Amino acid sequence: MTNQIYKQVFSFFLSVLLLQSSTVSYVPKSFDLKKPCKHFVLYLHNIAYDGDNAANATAATIVKPLGLGDHSFGELIIINNPVTLDQNYLSKPVARAQGFYFYNMKTNYNAWVAWTLVFNSTKHKGTFTIMDANPFGLQPARDLSIVGGTGDFLMTRGIATFKTKLTQGSKYYCVEMNIKLYECY
């Protein structure tokens, strides 16, 4: 009887050992946060629709609740903004920022952003997605997460540091996006 138990225990451990040696273990790629695999600076240009500028507007408010304070709380904006290599709105776009953002704070301006940068140029083809809180009313420079991509940016991850470079009332703003990608395939 004891001999039978030893055989079963030995067989069990042998099976586990064989199973362990036949499986491929995954070791995640380590990232050097001091050295991104891709780095570039882009400028996003936003022209808000005001009822009179349909031809030039690149963003439109689709939900705007009344009576919720002075910080646009609850407002939802859809965008299709040009993205250029410099601060000049008339420069040739290298990408489009498509998506939405909404204001989610009553005491200061704070937006939650879900944008996809769509590249279709000779230098880059593909997309990557920026999703995060954008506390532009609280901080001059804000880090937002890059959470994935396609094409040249397949499954990328990184950080986009936003700095507002220019505002013209509530009609126009230009944001510098310092893009650092840390996972590139």
Contacts in CASP RR format, 6 or more apart in sequence:
PFRMAT RR
TARGET T0000
AUTHOR 0000-0000-0000
METHOD contacts of the structure
MODEL  1
MTNQIYKQVFSFFLSVLLLQSSTVSYVPKSFDLKKPCKHFVLYLHNIAYD
GDNAANATAATIVKPLGLGDHSFGELIIINNPVTLDQNYLSKPVARAQGF
YFYNMKTNYNAWVAWTLVFNSTKHKGTFTIMDANPFGLQPARDLSIVGGT
GDFLMTRGIATFKTKLTQGSKYYCVEMNIKLYECY
29 183 0 8 1.000
31 182 0 8 1.000
31 183 0 8 1.000
32 182 0 8 1.000
33 182 0 8 1.000
36 158 0 8 1.000
36 180 0 8 1.000
36 181 0 8 1.000
36 182 0 8 1.000
37 181 0 8 1.000
37 182 0 8 1.000
37 183 0 8 1.000
37 184 0 8 1.000
38 153 0 8 1.000
38 156 0 8 1.000
38 179 0 8 1.000
38 180 0 8 1.000
38 181 0 8 1.000
38 184 0 8 1.000
39 179 0 8 1.000
39 180 0 8 1.000
39 181 0 8 1.000
40 179 0 8 1.000
41 85 0 8 1.000
41 176 0 8 1.000
41 177 0 8 1.000
41 178 0 8 1.000
41 179 0 8 1.000
42 83 0 8 1.000
42 84 0 8 1.000
42 85 0 8 1.000
42 94 0 8 1.000
42 95 0 8 1.000
42 117 0 8 1.000
42 176 0 8 1.000
42 177 0 8 1.000
42 179 0 8 1.000
43 83 0 8 1.000
43 84 0 8 1.000
43 85 0 8 1.000
43 86 0 8 1.000
43 87 0 8 1.000
43 165 0 8 1.000
43 174 0 8 1.000
43 175 0 8 1.000
43 176 0 8 1.000
43 177 0 8 1.000
44 81 0 8 1.000
44 82 0 8 1.000
44 83 0 8 1.000
44 97 0 8 1.000
44 174 0 8 1.000
44 175 0 8 1.000
44 177 0 8 1.000
45 58 0 8 1.000
45 81 0 8 1.000
45 82 0 8 1.000
45 83 0 8 1.000
45 84 0 8 1.000
45 89 0 8 1.000
45 172 0 8 1.000
45 173 0 8 1.000
45 174 0 8 1.000
46 58 0 8 1.000
46 59 0 8 1.000
46 79 0 8 1.000
46 81 0 8 1.000
46 172 0 8 1.000
46 173 0 8 1.000
46 174 0 8 1.000
46 175 0 8 1.000
47 53 0 8 1.000
47 56 0 8 1.000
47 57 0 8 1.000
47 58 0 8 1.000
47 59 0 8 1.000
47 81 0 8 1.000
47 171 0 8 1.000
47 172 0 8 1.000
48 57 0 8 1.000
48 59 0 8 1.000
48 60 0 8 1.000
48 61 0 8 1.000
48 77 0 8 1.000
48 170 0 8 1.000
48 171 0 8 1.000
48 172 0 8 1.000
49 57 0 8 1.000
49 59 0 8 1.000
49 60 0 8 1.000
49 61 0 8 1.000
50 57 0 8 1.000
50 171 0 8 1.000
53 171 0 8 1.000
58 79 0 8 1.000
58 80 0 8 1.000
58 81 0 8 1.000
58 82 0 8 1.000
59 77 0 8 1.000
59 78 0 8 1.000
59 79 0 8 1.000
59 80 0 8 1.000
59 81 0 8 1.000
60 77 0 8 1.000
60 78 0 8 1.000
61 75 0 8 1.000
61 76 0 8 1.000
61 77 0 8 1.000
62 76 0 8 1.000
62 77 0 8 1.000
62 78 0 8 1.000
63 74 0 8 1.000
63 75 0 8 1.000
63 76 0 8 1.000
63 102 0 8 1.000
64 72 0 8 1.000
64 74 0 8 1.000
64 75 0 8 1.000
64 76 0 8 1.000
65 73 0 8 1.000
65 74 0 8 1.000
65 75 0 8 1.000
68 74 0 8 1.000
68 106 0 8 1.000
69 106 0 8 1.000
71 103 0 8 1.000
71 105 0 8 1.000
71 106 0 8 1.000
71 107 0 8 1.000
71 108 0 8 1.000
71 109 0 8 1.000
71 110 0 8 1.000
72 103 0 8 1.000
72 109 0 8 1.000
73 103 0 8 1.000
73 104 0 8 1.000
73 105 0 8 1.000
73 106 0 8 1.000
74 102 0 8 1.000
74 103 0 8 1.000
74 104 0 8 1.000
75 102 0 8 1.000
75 103 0 8 1.000
76 100 0 8 1.000
76 101 0 8 1.000
76 102 0 8 1.000
77 100 0 8 1.000
77 101 0 8 1.000
77 102 0 8 1.000
78 99 0 8 1.000
78 100 0 8 1.000
79 97 0 8 1.000
79 98 0 8 1.000
79 99 0 8 1.000
79 100 0 8 1.000
79 101 0 8 1.000
79 115 0 8 1.000
80 96 0 8 1.000
80 97 0 8 1.000
80 98 0 8 1.000
80 99 0 8 1.000
81 96 0 8 1.000
81 97 0 8 1.000
81 98 0 8 1.000
82 89 0 8 1.000
82 93 0 8 1.000
82 96 0 8 1.000
82 97 0 8 1.000
83 93 0 8 1.000
83 94 0 8 1.000
83 95 0 8 1.000
83 96 0 8 1.000
83 97 0 8 1.000
83 117 0 8 1.000
83 177 0 8 1.000
84 91 0 8 1.000
84 92 0 8 1.000
84 93 0 8 1.000
84 94 0 8 1.000
85 91 0 8 1.000
85 94 0 8 1.000
87 165 0 8 1.000
87 166 0 8 1.000
87 174 0 8 1.000
87 176 0 8 1.000
89 172 0 8 1.000
89 174 0 8 1.000
94 119 0 8 1.000
94 121 0 8 1.000
94 123 0 8 1.000
94 124 0 8 1.000
95 117 0 8 1.000
95 118 0 8 1.000
95 119 0 8 1.000
95 120 0 8 1.000
95 121 0 8 1.000
95 124 0 8 1.000
96 117 0 8 1.000
96 118 0 8 1.000
97 115 0 8 1.000
97 116 0 8 1.000
97 117 0 8 1.000
97 118 0 8 1.000
98 115 0 8 1.000
98 116 0 8 1.000
98 118 0 8 1.000
99 114 0 8 1.000
99 115 0 8 1.000
99 116 0 8 1.000
100 114 0 8 1.000
100 115 0 8 1.000
101 111 0 8 1.000
101 112 0 8 1.000
101 113 0 8 1.000
101 114 0 8 1.000
101 115 0 8 1.000
101 134 0 8 1.000
102 111 0 8 1.000
102 112 0 8 1.000
103 109 0 8 1.000
103 110 0 8 1.000
103 111 0 8 1.000
104 110 0 8 1.000
104 111 0 8 1.000
104 112 0 8 1.000
104 133 0 8 1.000
105 135 0 8 1.000
108 135 0 8 1.000
108 137 0 8 1.000
108 138 0 8 1.000
109 135 0 8 1.000
109 136 0 8 1.000
109 137 0 8 1.000
109 138 0 8 1.000
110 133 0 8 1.000
110 134 0 8 1.000
110 135 0 8 1.000
110 136 0 8 1.000
110 137 0 8 1.000
110 138 0 8 1.000
111 133 0 8 1.000
111 134 0 8 1.000
111 136 0 8 1.000
112 132 0 8 1.000
112 133 0 8 1.000
112 134 0 8 1.000
113 130 0 8 1.000
113 131 0 8 1.000
113 132 0 8 1.000
113 133 0 8 1.000
113 134 0 8 1.000
113 144 0 8 1.000
114 129 0 8 1.000
114 130 0 8 1.000
114 131 0 8 1.000
115 129 0 8 1.000
115 130 0 8 1.000
115 131 0 8 1.000
116 127 0 8 1.000
116 128 0 8 1.000
116 129 0 8 1.000
116 130 0 8 1.000
117 127 0 8 1.000
117 128 0 8 1.000
117 129 0 8 1.000
117 130 0 8 1.000
118 126 0 8 1.000
118 127 0 8 1.000
119 125 0 8 1.000
119 126 0 8 1.000
119 127 0 8 1.000
119 152 0 8 1.000
119 153 0 8 1.000
120 126 0 8 1.000
124 152 0 8 1.000
124 153 0 8 1.000
125 151 0 8 1.000
125 152 0 8 1.000
126 149 0 8 1.000
126 150 0 8 1.000
126 151 0 8 1.000
126 152 0 8 1.000
126 153 0 8 1.000
127 149 0 8 1.000
127 150 0 8 1.000
127 151 0 8 1.000
127 153 0 8 1.000
128 146 0 8 1.000
128 148 0 8 1.000
128 149 0 8 1.000
128 150 0 8 1.000
128 153 0 8 1.000
128 156 0 8 1.000
128 181 0 8 1.000
129 146 0 8 1.000
129 147 0 8 1.000
129 148 0 8 1.000
129 149 0 8 1.000
130 144 0 8 1.000
130 145 0 8 1.000
130 146 0 8 1.000
130 147 0 8 1.000
130 160 0 8 1.000
131 144 0 8 1.000
131 145 0 8 1.000
131 147 0 8 1.000
132 143 0 8 1.000
132 144 0 8 1.000
132 145 0 8 1.000
133 144 0 8 1.000
134 142 0 8 1.000
134 144 0 8 1.000
134 162 0 8 1.000
135 142 0 8 1.000
136 142 0 8 1.000
136 162 0 8 1.000
136 164 0 8 1.000
140 163 0 8 1.000
140 164 0 8 1.000
141 161 0 8 1.000
141 162 0 8 1.000
141 163 0 8 1.000
142 161 0 8 1.000
142 162 0 8 1.000
142 163 0 8 1.000
143 159 0 8 1.000
143 160 0 8 1.000
143 161 0 8 1.000
143 162 0 8 1.000
144 159 0 8 1.000
144 160 0 8 1.000
144 161 0 8 1.000
144 162 0 8 1.000
145 157 0 8 1.000
145 158 0 8 1.000
145 159 0 8 1.000
145 160 0 8 1.000
146 156 0 8 1.000
146 157 0 8 1.000
146 158 0 8 1.000
146 159 0 8 1.000
146 160 0 8 1.000
146 179 0 8 1.000
146 181 0 8 1.000
147 157 0 8 1.000
148 155 0 8 1.000
148 156 0 8 1.000
148 157 0 8 1.000
149 155 0 8 1.000
149 156 0 8 1.000
153 181 0 8 1.000
153 184 0 8 1.000
154 185 0 8 1.000
155 183 0 8 1.000
155 185 0 8 1.000
156 181 0 8 1.000
156 183 0 8 1.000
156 184 0 8 1.000
156 185 0 8 1.000
157 181 0 8 1.000
157 182 0 8 1.000
157 183 0 8 1.000
158 179 0 8 1.000
158 180 0 8 1.000
158 181 0 8 1.000
158 182 0 8 1.000
158 183 0 8 1.000
159 179 0 8 1.000
159 180 0 8 1.000
159 182 0 8 1.000
160 177 0 8 1.000
160 178 0 8 1.000
160 179 0 8 1.000
160 180 0 8 1.000
161 177 0 8 1.000
161 178 0 8 1.000
161 180 0 8 1.000
162 175 0 8 1.000
162 176 0 8 1.000
162 177 0 8 1.000
163 175 0 8 1.000
163 176 0 8 1.000
163 178 0 8 1.000
164 173 0 8 1.000
164 174 0 8 1.000
164 175 0 8 1.000
164 176 0 8 1.000
165 174 0 8 1.000
165 175 0 8 1.000
165 176 0 8 1.000
166 172 0 8 1.000
166 173 0 8 1.000
166 174 0 8 1.000
167 173 0 8 1.000
167 174 0 8 1.000
END
